Amino acid sequence: MKFLYGFAAASVLFLFSCANLNEMSELKTQIEHKYHFEHVLVDLNNNTNLKVSLVNTSYNDSSKESKQQLATAIGVMTPLYMKSGHITKGEVLFVKGESNLIANVSLSESFDMGIGK
């Protein structure tokens, strides 16, 4: 009987994880298409903290105000695609990465999406 409860619990967690993965993938795709970005990473921690990383975009050289406006816009579109989670915090990272034969170097700036405010 305990095995049955454990199996049922694992099945629910698996289905919930799949829903989150599908939603994260859809959010990633929408951001890429809307803003014409090639490298977008979406990460969800503890089902509450969303992090969107924009790697080597034209926004890297933009003003802090422009970056904050974009982070807020992504925060507004997030609930349209992330429906199964209870996201209470979100941030957008603007990542500038460089690679050469010796090392990989990246710098990033973080901006709040304004989720939960």
Kinemage of the C-alpha trace (Angstrom):
@kinemage 1
@onewidth
@group {chain A} dominant
@subgroup {mainchain}
@vectorlist {calphas} color= white
{ca met a 1} P 0.000 0.000 0.000
{ca lys a 2} L 2.851 2.418 0.841
{ca phe a 3} L 4.330 1.659 -2.573
{ca leu a 4} L 1.065 2.746 -4.204
{ca tyr a 5} L 1.054 6.066 -2.323
{ca gly a 6} L 4.699 6.666 -3.191
{ca phe a 7} L 4.081 5.871 -6.834
{ca ala a 8} L 1.051 8.183 -6.941
{ca ala a 9} L 3.026 11.020 -5.331
{ca ala a 10} L 5.927 10.534 -7.746
{ca ser a 11} L 3.512 10.517 -10.691
{ca val a 12} L 1.941 13.805 -9.613
{ca leu a 13} L 5.368 15.417 -9.181
{ca phe a 14} L 6.453 14.166 -12.600
{ca leu a 15} L 3.335 15.532 -14.307
{ca phe a 16} L 3.727 18.857 -12.500
{ca ser a 17} L 7.385 19.036 -13.587
{ca cys a 18} L 6.425 18.333 -17.189
{ca ala a 19} L 3.841 21.123 -17.066
{ca asn a 20} L 6.484 23.527 -15.744
{ca leu a 21} L 8.979 22.456 -18.414
{ca asn a 22} L 6.417 22.992 -21.169
{ca glu a 23} L 5.483 26.401 -19.792
{ca met a 24} L 9.128 27.441 -19.403
{ca ser a 25} L 9.813 26.326 -22.966
{ca glu a 26} L 6.835 28.307 -24.261
{ca leu a 27} L 7.916 31.426 -22.350
{ca lys a 28} L 11.448 31.063 -23.739
{ca thr a 29} L 10.117 30.718 -27.291
{ca gln a 30} L 7.825 33.733 -26.939
{ca ile a 31} L 10.640 35.933 -25.624
{ca glu a 32} L 12.932 34.803 -28.455
{ca his a 33} L 10.306 35.547 -31.109
{ca lys a 34} L 9.000 38.810 -29.679
{ca tyr a 35} L 12.411 40.368 -29.065
{ca his a 36} L 14.455 38.502 -31.707
{ca phe a 37} L 16.909 37.058 -29.181
{ca glu a 38} L 18.908 33.934 -29.969
{ca his a 39} L 20.059 32.851 -26.514
{ca val a 40} L 17.396 32.891 -23.808
{ca leu a 41} L 17.594 30.690 -20.718
{ca val a 42} L 14.624 30.230 -18.371
{ca asp a 43} L 15.079 28.753 -14.907
{ca leu a 44} L 12.490 28.171 -12.180
{ca asn a 45} L 13.676 27.612 -8.602
{ca asn a 46} L 11.417 26.156 -5.910
{ca asn a 47} L 8.466 26.751 -8.232
{ca thr a 48} L 8.420 30.388 -7.075
{ca asn a 49} L 11.534 32.188 -8.366
{ca leu a 50} L 11.818 32.709 -12.098
{ca lys a 51} L 15.080 33.737 -13.727
{ca val a 52} L 15.330 34.673 -17.410
{ca ser a 53} L 18.852 35.077 -18.781
{ca leu a 54} L 19.355 36.997 -22.012
{ca val a 55} L 22.791 36.111 -23.332
{ca asn a 56} L 24.718 38.443 -25.629
{ca thr a 57} L 21.756 40.548 -26.759
{ca ser a 58} L 21.739 44.066 -28.146
{ca tyr a 59} L 20.432 45.184 -24.736
{ca asn a 60} L 23.818 44.559 -23.100
{ca asp a 61} L 24.926 48.043 -24.127
{ca ser a 62} L 21.572 49.706 -23.343
{ca ser a 63} L 20.837 52.015 -20.451
{ca lys a 64} L 19.668 50.689 -17.091
{ca glu a 65} L 16.256 52.231 -17.786
{ca ser a 66} L 15.908 50.286 -21.050
{ca lys a 67} L 16.923 47.067 -19.335
{ca gln a 68} L 14.435 47.663 -16.518
{ca gln a 69} L 11.658 48.362 -19.042
{ca leu a 70} L 12.407 45.080 -20.809
{ca ala a 71} L 12.520 43.177 -17.501
{ca thr a 72} L 9.138 44.638 -16.554
{ca ala a 73} L 7.682 43.750 -19.975
{ca ile a 74} L 8.875 40.156 -19.590
{ca gly a 75} L 7.346 40.138 -16.105
{ca val a 76} L 4.004 41.201 -17.573
{ca met a 77} L 4.032 38.427 -20.180
{ca thr a 78} L 5.199 35.740 -17.733
{ca pro a 79} L 1.767 34.854 -16.221
{ca leu a 80} L 0.428 34.216 -19.724
{ca tyr a 81} L 2.753 31.225 -20.088
{ca met a 82} L 3.677 30.171 -16.538
{ca lys a 83} L 0.224 29.138 -15.322
{ca ser a 84} L 0.909 26.132 -13.110
{ca gly a 85} L 3.429 27.746 -10.774
{ca his a 86} L 3.093 30.244 -7.991
{ca ile a 87} L 5.790 32.655 -9.068
{ca thr a 88} L 6.448 35.289 -6.434
{ca lys a 89} L 9.717 36.702 -7.738
{ca gly a 90} L 11.290 37.138 -11.134
{ca glu a 91} L 14.497 38.598 -12.465
{ca val a 92} L 16.035 39.137 -15.857
{ca leu a 93} L 19.776 38.734 -16.224
{ca phe a 94} L 21.548 40.484 -19.071
{ca val a 95} L 24.601 38.312 -19.649
{ca lys a 96} L 27.574 39.375 -21.710
{ca gly a 97} L 29.812 36.404 -22.382
{ca glu a 98} L 33.095 36.109 -24.198
{ca ser a 99} L 35.101 33.038 -24.977
{ca asn a 100} L 38.659 32.546 -26.185
{ca leu a 101} L 41.157 29.728 -26.166
{ca ile a 102} L 42.193 30.348 -22.577
{ca ala a 103} L 39.007 31.187 -20.681
{ca asn a 104} L 35.301 31.966 -20.722
{ca val a 105} L 34.313 35.267 -19.145
{ca ser a 106} L 30.816 36.518 -18.439
{ca leu a 107} L 29.404 39.605 -16.803
{ca ser a 108} L 25.762 40.051 -15.902
{ca glu a 109} L 23.326 42.630 -14.601
{ca ser a 110} L 20.109 41.655 -12.866
{ca phe a 111} L 16.778 43.505 -13.046
{ca asp a 112} L 13.561 42.743 -11.198
{ca met a 113} L 10.522 41.741 -13.288
{ca gly a 114} L 8.095 43.317 -10.837
{ca ile a 115} L 6.216 40.058 -10.249
{ca gly a 116} L 4.236 39.964 -7.015
{ca lys a 117} L 4.298 43.705 -6.430
